[in-house]
Amino acid sequence: MAQTQTQMAAERVAGAGGGAAWQQNGAPRRLVFLNALPLNVLPRAHLELDVLPVSNINELAAWVQRRLQEGWQLIHYIRHPATIQALRQLGIPLPETPNSGLYSYDAGDIIVVVTLRSPQRGQEVSQVSPQDLETWIVTVL
């Protein structure tokens, strides 16, 4: 039976030290939702990224739930309320309040980048369904 992309992501995360929910300093690892991944949030060093597109958004929700059960900390830097609401519809327990703060990478973060499949330039989209989302899981190797 072929593995799904989310299952492959789980294996890649585990292989990159991502299976453990706790960092060596005792702090919980972070699962970070972003609406984009600007490279200036990463350390200024040679890095390799593992970027895996997620084709089944429902599998992503189940994957997130497993990480939370393992003790991962869930945070987000998404300022678009409709995107937050669509993720919450899937059962991903993001806070309802948009977050326009600036993300800074911490070693061990697993990043979930969520964008609209068809962004509407110059318009605020107020209705978004989970099927309108395009998602990637990003791990710094």
N, CA, C and O atoms as a GROMACS GRO file, in nm:
protein
  564
    1MET      N    1   0.084  -0.117   0.000
    1MET     CA    2   0.000   0.000   0.000
    1MET      C    3   0.089   0.124   0.000
    1MET      O    4   0.182   0.133   0.080
    2ALA      N    5   0.062   0.217  -0.087
    2ALA     CA    6   0.144   0.338  -0.098
    2ALA      C    7   0.119   0.431   0.020
    2ALA      O    8   0.008   0.443   0.071
    3GLN      N    9   0.227   0.496   0.063
    3GLN     CA   10   0.216   0.591   0.173
    3GLN      C   11   0.156   0.722   0.122
    3GLN      O   12   0.178   0.762   0.007
    4THR      N   13   0.080   0.787   0.208
    4THR     CA   14   0.030   0.919   0.174
    4THR      C   15   0.141   1.020   0.200
    4THR      O   16   0.239   0.991   0.268
    5GLN      N   17   0.123   1.140   0.147
    5GLN     CA   18   0.223   1.245   0.167
    5GLN      C   19   0.235   1.281   0.314
    5GLN      O   20   0.345   1.308   0.362
    6THR      N   21   0.125   1.282   0.387
    6THR     CA   22   0.131   1.316   0.528
    6THR      C   23   0.205   1.208   0.606
    6THR      O   24   0.278   1.240   0.700
    7GLN      N   25   0.187   1.081   0.570
    7GLN     CA   26   0.261   0.973   0.635
    7GLN      C   27   0.410   0.986   0.607
    7GLN      O   28   0.493   0.963   0.694
    8MET      N   29   0.443   1.024   0.482
    8MET     CA   30   0.584   1.045   0.450
    8MET      C   31   0.640   1.161   0.531
    8MET      O   32   0.754   1.156   0.576
    9ALA      N   33   0.560   1.265   0.550
    9ALA     CA   34   0.604   1.380   0.631
    9ALA      C   35   0.633   1.336   0.773
    9ALA      O   36   0.733   1.378   0.832
   10ALA      N   37   0.547   1.253   0.828
   10ALA     CA   38   0.567   1.206   0.965
   10ALA      C   39   0.698   1.131   0.978
   10ALA      O   40   0.770   1.149   1.076
   11GLU      N   41   0.730   1.047   0.880
   11GLU     CA   42   0.856   0.974   0.883
   11GLU      C   43   0.975   1.068   0.869
   11GLU      O   44   1.076   1.051   0.936
   12ARG      N   45   0.963   1.167   0.781
   12ARG     CA   46   1.072   1.263   0.762
   12ARG      C   47   1.094   1.345   0.889
   12ARG      O   48   1.208   1.370   0.928
   13VAL      N   49   0.985   1.385   0.952
   13VAL     CA   50   0.997   1.461   1.076
   13VAL      C   51   1.066   1.377   1.182
   13VAL      O   52   1.154   1.425   1.253
   14ALA      N   53   1.027   1.252   1.193
   14ALA     CA   54   1.089   1.163   1.292
   14ALA      C   55   1.237   1.144   1.261
   14ALA      O   56   1.319   1.141   1.353
   15GLY      N   57   1.270   1.131   1.134
   15GLY     CA   58   1.409   1.113   1.095
   15GLY      C   59   1.495   1.235   1.121
   15GLY      O   60   1.616   1.223   1.138
   16ALA      N   61   1.434   1.352   1.126
   16ALA     CA   62   1.507   1.476   1.152
   16ALA      C   63   1.501   1.512   1.300
   16ALA      O   64   1.522   1.627   1.337
   17GLY      N   65   1.473   1.414   1.384
   17GLY     CA   66   1.465   1.441   1.527
   17GLY      C   67   1.328   1.494   1.565
   17GLY      O   68   1.308   1.541   1.677
   18GLY      N   69   1.235   1.485   1.473
   18GLY     CA   70   1.104   1.543   1.497
   18GLY      C   71   1.008   1.455   1.572
   18GLY      O   72   0.900   1.500   1.609
   19GLY      N   73   1.043   1.330   1.595
   19GLY     CA   74   0.953   1.243   1.667
   19GLY      C   75   0.941   1.280   1.814
   19GLY      O   76   0.836   1.262   1.875
   20ALA      N   77   1.049   1.330   1.871
   20ALA     CA   78   1.048   1.369   2.012
   20ALA      C   79   0.977   1.502   2.027
   20ALA      O   80   1.004   1.597   1.954
   21ALA      N   81   0.886   1.509   2.124
   21ALA     CA   82   0.810   1.632   2.145
   21ALA      C   83   0.885   1.732   2.231
   21ALA      O   84   0.841   1.845   2.247
   22TRP      N   85   0.997   1.690   2.287
   22TRP     CA   86   1.069   1.778   2.380
   22TRP      C   87   1.210   1.801   2.329
   22TRP      O   88   1.277   1.709   2.282
   23GLN      N   89   1.254   1.925   2.340
   23GLN     CA   90   1.391   1.959   2.304
   23GLN      C   91   1.484   1.914   2.417
   23GLN      O   92   1.438   1.881   2.526
   24GLN      N   93   1.612   1.914   2.390
   24GLN     CA   94   1.709   1.873   2.491
   24GLN      C   95   1.704   1.962   2.614
   24GLN      O   96   1.734   1.916   2.724
   25ASN      N   97   1.665   2.090   2.598
   25ASN     CA   98   1.658   2.180   2.713
   25ASN      C   99   1.527   2.166   2.791
   25ASN      O  100   1.504   2.242   2.886
   26GLY      N  101   1.442   2.071   2.753
   26GLY     CA  102   1.319   2.046   2.825
   26GLY      C  103   1.199   2.124   2.774
   26GLY      O  104   1.087   2.101   2.820
   27ALA      N  105   1.220   2.215   2.681
   27ALA     CA  106   1.108   2.293   2.625
   27ALA      C  107   1.034   2.209   2.522
   27ALA      O  108   1.095   2.126   2.454
   28PRO      N  109   0.903   2.230   2.510
   28PRO     CA  110   0.829   2.154   2.408
   28PRO      C  111   0.868   2.200   2.268
   28PRO      O  112   0.896   2.318   2.247
   29ARG      N  113   0.869   2.107   2.175
   29ARG     CA  114   0.890   2.141   2.034
   29ARG      C  115   0.768   2.215   1.985
   29ARG      O  116   0.658   2.200   2.039
   30ARG      N  117   0.786   2.296   1.882
   30ARG     CA  118   0.677   2.379   1.832
   30ARG      C  119   0.633   2.335   1.693
   30ARG      O  120   0.714   2.308   1.605
   31LEU      N  121   0.501   2.330   1.676
   31LEU     CA  122   0.438   2.310   1.547
   31LEU      C  123   0.382   2.446   1.511
   31LEU      O  124   0.287   2.494   1.573
   32VAL      N  125   0.440   2.509   1.409
   32VAL     CA  126   0.412   2.649   1.380
   32VAL      C  127   0.338   2.662   1.247
   32VAL      O  128   0.385   2.615   1.144
   33PHE      N  129   0.221   2.726   1.251
   33PHE     CA  130   0.144   2.752   1.130
   33PHE      C  131   0.175   2.893   1.081
   33PHE      O  132   0.164   2.989   1.157
   34LEU      N  133   0.213   2.904   0.954
   34LEU     CA  134   0.242   3.032   0.890
   34LEU      C  135   0.163   3.044   0.761
   34LEU      O  136   0.124   2.943   0.702
   35ASN      N  137   0.139   3.168   0.716
   35ASN     CA  138   0.072   3.186   0.588
   35ASN      C  139   0.174   3.201   0.474
   35ASN      O  140   0.136   3.208   0.358
   36ALA      N  141   0.303   3.208   0.508
   36ALA     CA  142   0.412   3.214   0.410
   36ALA      C  143   0.540   3.178   0.484
   36ALA      O  144   0.543   3.177   0.608
   37LEU      N  145   0.644   3.149   0.411
   37LEU     CA  146   0.773   3.119   0.474
   37LEU      C  147   0.879   3.212   0.416
   37LEU      O  148   0.951   3.175   0.322
   38PRO      N  149   0.890   3.332   0.472
   38PRO     CA  150   0.998   3.420   0.427
   38PRO      C  151   1.131   3.365   0.478
   38PRO      O  152   1.144   3.328   0.594
   39LEU      N  153   1.230   3.361   0.391
   39LEU     CA  154   1.358   3.300   0.428
   39LEU      C  155   1.431   3.378   0.536
   39LEU      O  156   1.518   3.322   0.602
   40ASN      N  157   1.398   3.504   0.555
   40ASN     CA  158   1.468   3.581   0.657
   40ASN      C  159   1.427   3.543   0.800
   40ASN      O  160   1.483   3.598   0.894
   41VAL      N  161   1.332   3.452   0.818
   41VAL     CA  162   1.300   3.404   0.953
   41VAL      C  163   1.392   3.291   0.995
   41VAL      O  164   1.396   3.254   1.113
   42LEU      N  165   1.466   3.236   0.901
   42LEU     CA  166   1.557   3.125   0.928
   42LEU      C  167   1.696   3.178   0.962
   42LEU      O  168   1.731   3.289   0.924
   43PRO      N  169   1.776   3.099   1.034
   43PRO     CA  170   1.912   3.142   1.065
   43PRO      C  171   1.990   3.169   0.937
   43PRO      O  172   1.971   3.102   0.836
   44ARG      N  173   2.076   3.265   0.943
   44ARG     CA  174   2.158   3.301   0.827
   44ARG      C  175   2.277   3.206   0.820
   44ARG      O  176   2.389   3.241   0.858
   45ALA      N  177   2.252   3.087   0.772
   45ALA     CA  178   2.353   2.983   0.761
   45ALA      C  179   2.308   2.889   0.650
   45ALA      O  180   2.195   2.897   0.602
   46HIS      N  181   2.398   2.800   0.609
   46HIS     CA  182   2.360   2.701   0.509
   46HIS      C  183   2.260   2.604   0.573
   46HIS      O  184   2.292   2.536   0.671
   47LEU      N  185   2.142   2.598   0.518
   47LEU     CA  186   2.037   2.510   0.570
   47LEU      C  187   1.981   2.426   0.456
   47LEU      O  188   1.983   2.467   0.340
   48GLU      N  189   1.932   2.312   0.491
   48GLU     CA  190   1.856   2.231   0.396
   48GLU      C  191   1.715   2.219   0.451
   48GLU      O  192   1.694   2.191   0.569
   49LEU      N  193   1.618   2.242   0.363
   49LEU     CA  194   1.478   2.232   0.401
   49LEU      C  195   1.416   2.111   0.335
   49LEU      O  196   1.444   2.080   0.219
   50ASP      N  197   1.332   2.042   0.408
   50ASP     CA  198   1.250   1.936   0.352
   50ASP      C  199   1.110   1.995   0.340
   50ASP      O  200   1.045   2.024   0.440
   51VAL      N  201   1.063   2.012   0.218
   51VAL     CA  202   0.932   2.074   0.193
   51VAL      C  203   0.842   1.969   0.130
   51VAL      O  204   0.870   1.920   0.020
   52LEU      N  205   0.736   1.936   0.199
   52LEU     CA  206   0.645   1.833   0.152
   52LEU      C  207   0.506   1.889   0.132
   52LEU      O  208   0.442   1.930   0.229
   53PRO      N  209   0.456   1.893   0.009
   53PRO     CA  210   0.319   1.937  -0.011
   53PRO      C  211   0.222   1.835   0.048
   53PRO      O  212   0.243   1.714   0.038
   54VAL      N  213   0.116   1.885   0.108
   54VAL     CA  214   0.014   1.799   0.167
   54VAL      C  215  -0.105   1.797   0.073
   54VAL      O  216  -0.165   1.900   0.045
   55SER      N  217  -0.138   1.679   0.023
   55SER     CA  218  -0.247   1.669  -0.073
   55SER      C  219  -0.382   1.645  -0.007
   55SER      O  220  -0.486   1.672  -0.067
   56ASN      N  221  -0.383   1.594   0.116
   56ASN     CA  222  -0.509   1.564   0.184
   56ASN      C  223  -0.513   1.643   0.315
   56ASN      O  224  -0.448   1.606   0.413
   57ILE      N  225  -0.589   1.750   0.315
   57ILE     CA  226  -0.595   1.840   0.431
   57ILE      C  227  -0.651   1.768   0.554
   57ILE      O  228  -0.616   1.804   0.667
   58ASN      N  229  -0.736   1.669   0.535
   58ASN     CA  230  -0.790   1.594   0.649
   58ASN      C  231  -0.680   1.511   0.716
   58ASN      O  232  -0.680   1.497   0.839
   59GLU      N  233  -0.588   1.457   0.637
   59GLU     CA  234  -0.475   1.384   0.696
   59GLU      C  235  -0.387   1.479   0.776
   59GLU      O  236  -0.332   1.441   0.879
   60LEU      N  237  -0.373   1.602   0.728
   60LEU     CA  238  -0.295   1.700   0.803
   60LEU      C  239  -0.355   1.721   0.941
   60LEU      O  240  -0.282   1.726   1.040
   61ALA      N  241  -0.487   1.733   0.949
   61ALA     CA  242  -0.553   1.753   1.078
   61ALA      C  243  -0.524   1.637   1.173
   61ALA      O  244  -0.496   1.659   1.291
   62ALA      N  245  -0.530   1.514   1.123
   62ALA     CA  246  -0.500   1.398   1.207
   62ALA      C  247  -0.354   1.398   1.249
   62ALA      O  248  -0.323   1.364   1.363
   63TRP      N  249  -0.264   1.435   1.160
   63TRP     CA  250  -0.121   1.443   1.190
   63TRP      C  251  -0.095   1.546   1.300
   63TRP      O  252  -0.017   1.521   1.392
   64VAL      N  253  -0.161   1.661   1.290
   64VAL     CA  254  -0.147   1.766   1.392
   64VAL      C  255  -0.197   1.715   1.527
   64VAL      O  256  -0.133   1.737   1.629
   65GLN      N  257  -0.311   1.647   1.527
   65GLN     CA  258  -0.365   1.594   1.652
   65GLN      C  259  -0.267   1.498   1.719
   65GLN      O  260  -0.252   1.499   1.841
   66ARG      N  261  -0.201   1.413   1.640
   66ARG     CA  262  -0.102   1.321   1.697
   66ARG      C  263   0.015   1.397   1.758
   66ARG      O  264   0.063   1.361   1.865
   67ARG      N  265   0.062   1.502   1.691
   67ARG     CA  266   0.172   1.581   1.746
   67ARG      C  267   0.129   1.646   1.879
   67ARG      O  268   0.208   1.650   1.974
   68LEU      N  269   0.007   1.695   1.886
   68LEU     CA  270  -0.041   1.756   2.009
   68LEU      C  271  -0.050   1.654   2.122
   68LEU      O  272  -0.016   1.684   2.236
   69GLN      N  273  -0.096   1.533   2.091
   69GLN     CA  274  -0.102   1.427   2.192
   69GLN      C  275   0.036   1.390   2.242
   69GLN      O  276   0.051   1.345   2.356
   70GLU      N  277   0.138   1.407   2.158
   70GLU     CA  278   0.276   1.378   2.198
   70GLU      C  279   0.336   1.491   2.282
   70GLU      O  280   0.444   1.475   2.339
   71GLY      N  281   0.267   1.604   2.291
   71GLY     CA  282   0.315   1.713   2.373
   71GLY      C  283   0.371   1.834   2.298
   71GLY      O  284   0.426   1.924   2.360
   72TRP      N  285   0.357   1.835   2.167
   72TRP     CA  286   0.404   1.949   2.090
   72TRP      C  287   0.322   2.073   2.125
   72TRP      O  288   0.206   2.062   2.162
   73GLN      N  289   0.383   2.189   2.113
   73GLN     CA  290   0.315   2.316   2.133
   73GLN      C  291   0.268   2.367   1.997
   73GLN      O  292   0.346   2.369   1.902
   74LEU      N  293   0.143   2.408   1.987
   74LEU     CA  294   0.086   2.459   1.862
   74LEU      C  295   0.079   2.611   1.869
   74LEU      O  296   0.017   2.666   1.960
   75ILE      N  297   0.141   2.677   1.773
   75ILE     CA  298   0.131   2.823   1.764
   75ILE      C  299   0.106   2.861   1.619
   75ILE      O  300   0.131   2.783   1.528
   76HIS      N  301   0.057   2.981   1.600
   76HIS     CA  302   0.034   3.026   1.463
   76HIS      C  303   0.066   3.174   1.450
   76HIS      O  304   0.059   3.251   1.545
   77TYR      N  305   0.101   3.210   1.326
   77TYR     CA  306   0.124   3.348   1.286
   77TYR      C  307   0.042   3.372   1.160
   77TYR      O  308   0.096   3.406   1.055
   78ILE      N  309  -0.087   3.352   1.173
   78ILE     CA  310  -0.180   3.372   1.060
   78ILE      C  311  -0.270   3.488   1.098
   78ILE      O  312  -0.333   3.487   1.204
   79ARG      N  313  -0.277   3.586   1.011
   79ARG     CA  314  -0.360   3.703   1.043
   79ARG      C  315  -0.491   3.707   0.964
   79ARG      O  316  -0.569   3.801   0.978
   80HIS      N  317  -0.515   3.606   0.882
   80HIS     CA  318  -0.637   3.601   0.801
   80HIS      C  319  -0.743   3.518   0.875
   80HIS      O  320  -0.731   3.396   0.883
   81PRO      N  321  -0.847   3.585   0.929
   81PRO     CA  322  -0.947   3.513   1.010
   81PRO      C  323  -1.014   3.397   0.937
   81PRO      O  324  -1.041   3.294   0.999
   82ALA      N  325  -1.042   3.411   0.809
   82ALA     CA  326  -1.111   3.303   0.736
   82ALA      C  327  -1.022   3.179   0.724
   82ALA      O  328  -1.073   3.066   0.727
   83THR      N  329  -0.892   3.197   0.709
   83THR     CA  330  -0.800   3.084   0.704
   83THR      C  331  -0.796   3.013   0.838
   83THR      O  332  -0.798   2.890   0.845
   84ILE      N  333  -0.790   3.090   0.945
   84ILE     CA  334  -0.792   3.031   1.080
   84ILE      C  335  -0.919   2.951   1.100
   84ILE      O  336  -0.915   2.839   1.151
   85GLN      N  337  -1.031   3.008   1.059
   85GLN     CA  338  -1.160   2.939   1.076
   85GLN      C  339  -1.165   2.808   0.996
   85GLN      O  340  -1.216   2.708   1.046
   86ALA      N  341  -1.112   2.809   0.874
   86ALA     CA  342  -1.110   2.686   0.792
   86ALA      C  343  -1.026   2.577   0.859
   86ALA      O  344  -1.065   2.460   0.859
   87LEU      N  345  -0.912   2.616   0.917
   87LEU     CA  346  -0.828   2.517   0.987
   87LEU      C  347  -0.898   2.466   1.112
   87LEU      O  348  -0.888   2.348   1.145
   88ARG      N  349  -0.968   2.554   1.182
   88ARG     CA  350  -1.043   2.512   1.301
   88ARG      C  351  -1.157   2.417   1.263
   88ARG      O  352  -1.189   2.326   1.340
   89GLN      N  353  -1.218   2.436   1.146
   89GLN     CA  354  -1.324   2.346   1.100
   89GLN      C  355  -1.270   2.203   1.085
   89GLN      O  356  -1.345   2.106   1.102
   90LEU      N  357  -1.143   2.191   1.054
   90LEU     CA  358  -1.080   2.059   1.039
   90LEU      C  359  -1.049   1.994   1.173
   90LEU      O  360  -1.017   1.876   1.178
   91GLY      N  361  -1.060   2.070   1.280
   91GLY     CA  362  -1.026   2.019   1.412
   91GLY      C  363  -0.887   2.057   1.457
   91GLY      O  364  -0.837   2.003   1.556
   92ILE      N  365  -0.822   2.147   1.386
   92ILE     CA  366  -0.691   2.197   1.428
   92ILE      C  367  -0.717   2.310   1.526
   92ILE      O  368  -0.772   2.413   1.487
   93PRO      N  369  -0.679   2.294   1.652
   93PRO     CA  370  -0.722   2.387   1.757
   93PRO      C  371  -0.639   2.516   1.765
   93PRO      O  372  -0.578   2.546   1.868
   94LEU      N  373  -0.638   2.591   1.655
   94LEU     CA  374  -0.571   2.721   1.658
   94LEU      C  375  -0.656   2.820   1.737
   94LEU      O  376  -0.779   2.811   1.735
   95PRO      N  377  -0.592   2.913   1.806
   95PRO     CA  378  -0.671   3.020   1.869
   95PRO      C  379  -0.746   3.097   1.761
   95PRO      O  380  -0.697   3.112   1.649
   96GLU      N  381  -0.866   3.145   1.794
   96GLU     CA  382  -0.946   3.216   1.695
   96GLU      C  383  -0.890   3.352   1.658
   96GLU      O  384  -0.919   3.406   1.551
   97THR      N  385  -0.809   3.407   1.746
   97THR     CA  386  -0.757   3.541   1.725
   97THR      C  387  -0.645   3.540   1.622
   97THR      O  388  -0.548   3.466   1.637
   98PRO      N  389  -0.656   3.623   1.518
   98PRO     CA  390  -0.545   3.634   1.422
   98PRO      C  391  -0.418   3.682   1.492
   98PRO      O  392  -0.424   3.753   1.592
   99ASN      N  393  -0.304   3.642   1.439
   99ASN     CA  394  -0.176   3.678   1.498
   99ASN      C  395  -0.090   3.744   1.390
   99ASN      O  396  -0.049   3.678   1.294
  100SER      N  397  -0.065   3.871   1.404
  100SER     CA  398   0.017   3.942   1.307
  100SER      C  399   0.160   3.961   1.358
  100SER      O  400   0.235   4.044   1.306
  101GLY      N  401   0.197   3.884   1.461
  101GLY     CA  402   0.333   3.891   1.513
  101GLY      C  403   0.434   3.839   1.412
  101GLY      O  404   0.398   3.784   1.309
  102LEU      N  405   0.561   3.859   1.444
  102LEU     CA  406   0.668   3.814   1.356
  102LEU      C  407   0.723   3.681   1.407
  102LEU      O  408   0.761   3.670   1.524
  103TYR      N  409   0.727   3.583   1.320
  103TYR     CA  410   0.779   3.452   1.355
  103TYR      C  411   0.931   3.452   1.349
  103TYR      O  412   0.991   3.515   1.262
  104SER      N  413   0.992   3.384   1.443
  104SER     CA  414   1.136   3.362   1.444
  104SER      C  415   1.158   3.213   1.467
  104SER      O  416   1.104   3.155   1.561
  105TYR      N  417   1.236   3.152   1.381
  105TYR     CA  418   1.260   3.008   1.387
  105TYR      C  419   1.334   2.970   1.514
  105TYR      O  420   1.432   3.036   1.552
  106ASP      N  421   1.289   2.864   1.580
  106ASP     CA  422   1.361   2.800   1.689
  106ASP      C  423   1.401   2.661   1.640
  106ASP      O  424   1.323   2.593   1.575
  107ALA      N  425   1.522   2.620   1.672
  107ALA     CA  426   1.568   2.488   1.630
  107ALA      C  427   1.466   2.384   1.673
  107ALA      O  428   1.422   2.382   1.788
  108GLY      N  429   1.430   2.298   1.581
  108GLY     CA  430   1.333   2.193   1.610
  108GLY      C  431   1.191   2.225   1.567
  108GLY      O  432   1.105   2.137   1.568
  109ASP      N  433   1.165   2.350   1.528
  109ASP     CA  434   1.030   2.385   1.482
  109ASP      C  435   0.995   2.305   1.358
  109ASP      O  436   1.078   2.284   1.270
  110ILE      N  437   0.872   2.260   1.351
  110ILE     CA  438   0.814   2.207   1.229
  110ILE      C  439   0.715   2.312   1.182
  110ILE      O  440   0.628   2.355   1.258
  111ILE      N  441   0.729   2.354   1.058
  111ILE     CA  442   0.650   2.465   1.005
  111ILE      C  443   0.544   2.409   0.910
  111ILE      O  444   0.574   2.328   0.823
  112VAL      N  445   0.422   2.454   0.928
  112VAL     CA  446   0.313   2.420   0.838
  112VAL      C  447   0.273   2.550   0.768
  112VAL      O  448   0.219   2.641   0.830
  113VAL      N  449   0.300   2.556   0.639
  113VAL     CA  450   0.268   2.675   0.561
  113VAL      C  451   0.132   2.652   0.496
  113VAL      O  452   0.110   2.553   0.426
  114VAL      N  453   0.040   2.747   0.520
  114VAL     CA  454  -0.096   2.736   0.470
  114VAL      C  455  -0.128   2.861   0.389
  114VAL      O  456  -0.118   2.973   0.439
  115THR      N  457  -0.165   2.841   0.263
  115THR     CA  458  -0.203   2.952   0.177
  115THR      C  459  -0.335   2.920   0.108
  115THR      O  460  -0.382   2.807   0.111
  116LEU      N  461  -0.393   3.020   0.046
  116LEU     CA  462  -0.512   2.998  -0.035
  116LEU      C  463  -0.470   2.945  -0.170
  116LEU      O  464  -0.372   2.992  -0.228
  117ARG      N  465  -0.542   2.847  -0.222
  117ARG     CA  466  -0.512   2.792  -0.354
  117ARG      C  467  -0.520   2.898  -0.462
  117ARG      O  468  -0.438   2.901  -0.554
  118SER      N  469  -0.618   2.985  -0.451
  118SER     CA  470  -0.638   3.092  -0.549
  118SER      C  471  -0.649   3.225  -0.476
  118SER      O  472  -0.759   3.273  -0.449
  119PRO      N  473  -0.534   3.284  -0.445
  119PRO     CA  474  -0.540   3.411  -0.372
  119PRO      C  475  -0.607   3.519  -0.457
  119PRO      O  476  -0.591   3.523  -0.579
  120GLN      N  477  -0.680   3.605  -0.392
  120GLN     CA  478  -0.750   3.714  -0.458
  120GLN      C  479  -0.674   3.843  -0.428
  120GLN      O  480  -0.690   3.901  -0.321
  121ARG      N  481  -0.592   3.888  -0.520
  121ARG     CA  482  -0.511   4.008  -0.498
  121ARG      C  483  -0.600   4.130  -0.484
  121ARG      O  484  -0.690   4.154  -0.564
  122GLY      N  485  -0.570   4.208  -0.380
  122GLY     CA  486  -0.643   4.332  -0.359
  122GLY      C  487  -0.780   4.315  -0.298
  122GLY      O  488  -0.854   4.412  -0.283
  123GLN      N  489  -0.816   4.191  -0.262
  123GLN     CA  490  -0.947   4.165  -0.203
  123GLN      C  491  -0.929   4.088  -0.073
  123GLN      O  492  -0.838   4.005  -0.061
  124GLU      N  493  -1.015   4.116   0.021
  124GLU     CA  494  -1.016   4.037   0.145
  124GLU      C  495  -1.117   3.924   0.127
  124GLU      O  496  -1.235   3.949   0.104
  125VAL      N  497  -1.071   3.802   0.137
  125VAL     CA  498  -1.157   3.685   0.123
  125VAL      C  499  -1.213   3.653   0.260
  125VAL      O  500  -1.138   3.631   0.356
  126SER      N  501  -1.345   3.651   0.270
  126SER     CA  502  -1.406   3.629   0.401
  126SER      C  503  -1.462   3.488   0.419
  126SER      O  504  -1.492   3.448   0.531
  127GLN      N  505  -1.477   3.414   0.312
  127GLN     CA  506  -1.528   3.277   0.318
  127GLN      C  507  -1.422   3.183   0.262
  127GLN      O  508  -1.388   3.190   0.144
  128VAL      N  509  -1.370   3.094   0.348
  128VAL     CA  510  -1.269   2.997   0.305
  128VAL      C  511  -1.308   2.862   0.360
  128VAL      O  512  -1.340   2.848   0.478
  129SER      N  513  -1.305   2.762   0.274
  129SER     CA  514  -1.330   2.625   0.320
  129SER      C  515  -1.195   2.553   0.327
  129SER      O  516  -1.098   2.598   0.266
  130PRO      N  517  -1.188   2.443   0.400
  130PRO     CA  518  -1.062   2.368   0.404
  130PRO      C  519  -1.011   2.328   0.265
  130PRO      O  520  -0.890   2.318   0.245
  131GLN      N  521  -1.100   2.305   0.171
  131GLN     CA  522  -1.058   2.266   0.036
  131GLN      C  523  -0.997   2.383  -0.041
  131GLN      O  524  -0.935   2.362  -0.146
  132ASP      N  525  -1.012   2.505   0.008
  132ASP     CA  526  -0.951   2.622  -0.055
  132ASP      C  527  -0.805   2.641  -0.014
  132ASP      O  528  -0.738   2.731  -0.064
  133LEU      N  529  -0.755   2.556   0.077
  133LEU     CA  530  -0.622   2.574   0.132
  133LEU      C  531  -0.519   2.486   0.063
  133LEU      O  532  -0.547   2.372   0.026
  134GLU      N  533  -0.400   2.540   0.045
  134GLU     CA  534  -0.286   2.466  -0.002
  134GLU      C  535  -0.186   2.463   0.112
  134GLU      O  536  -0.163   2.566   0.176
  135THR      N  537  -0.126   2.346   0.139
  135THR     CA  538  -0.049   2.330   0.262
  135THR      C  539   0.081   2.254   0.234
  135THR      O  540   0.085   2.163   0.151
  136TRP      N  541   0.187   2.294   0.307
  136TRP     CA  542   0.316   2.228   0.301
  136TRP      C  543   0.368   2.208   0.442
  136TRP      O  544   0.346   2.293   0.529
  137ILE      N  545   0.438   2.098   0.466
  137ILE     CA  546   0.507   2.076   0.592
  137ILE      C  547   0.656   2.098   0.565
  137ILE      O  548   0.713   2.036   0.475
  138VAL      N  549   0.717   2.186   0.643
  138VAL     CA  550   0.857   2.226   0.620
  138VAL      C  551   0.938   2.190   0.744
  138VAL      O  552   0.903   2.228   0.856
  139THR      N  553   1.045   2.117   0.722
  139THR     CA  554   1.137   2.079   0.828
  139THR      C  555   1.276   2.127   0.791
  139THR      O  556   1.321   2.107   0.678
  140VAL      N  557   1.345   2.191   0.885
  140VAL     CA  558   1.484   2.228   0.864
  140VAL      C  559   1.567   2.106   0.904
  140VAL      O  560   1.558   2.057   1.017
  141LEU      N  561   1.646   2.058   0.811
  141LEU     CA  562   1.728   1.937   0.834
  141LEU      C  563   1.857   1.970   0.903
  141LEU      O  564   1.937   1.880   0.930
   0.00000   0.00000   0.00000
